[in-house]
Amino acid sequence: MTVWSEEESLSGSIDFQIARDGFVNLFSNNGLLSESETWLAERGYQMIRFDAASWPPTLHVDVAREFHFPSYYGHNLDALADCLSDVAAANYGWRDPSDSVPTGLVIVFQNFSTVLGYDSKLASAVLNIFARAAAEAALFGNRMLVLVRVDESDAEVKLNPQPIVWNSREWPGHLSGQSHQ
């Protein structure tokens, strides 16, 4: 079974564009982020939102709580990567199986500029871990997307040597503010 269909790729769907561009997209325009969240929610995606303004001190507590990590979670980046591999396989972190099965999982980080300003290496490491988990999820036939809200329209975060790309409607040099049909 494919994770996305050719029809979805040709239609310009937001979810396909985010996945095509590496599963993680930056947003500086909060309106476009909200529009994307609404579009994804209307299509059955489960949303998990984080306010990164209090990170790093609460990072591991927040993530463990929202994804329902096991009690043995080690509260460090290695443990985060390990547990997110289980999330990618839908072992936990997704809706209860007795509920309707979501189209996919969307992780939204608000106020990520706080982490970038405080510790850019930590910010990069966290997004690297989530990007890898999202790519791994696709291997299991699961959709996992990460939307990251930053204040700066010129913010750049490196993922193992590649930068995270801007969402397709805010790429520098492209027309912004156009809505998807």
Secondary structure by P-SEA (a helix, b strand, c coil): cccccaaaaaaccaaaaaaaaccbbbbccaaaaaaaaaaaaaabbbbbbbcccccccaaaaaaaaaacccccccccaaaaaaaaaaaaaccccccccccccccbbbbbbccaaaaaaacaaaaaaaaaaaaaaaaaaaaacbbbbbbbbbccccbbbbccccccccccccccccccccccc
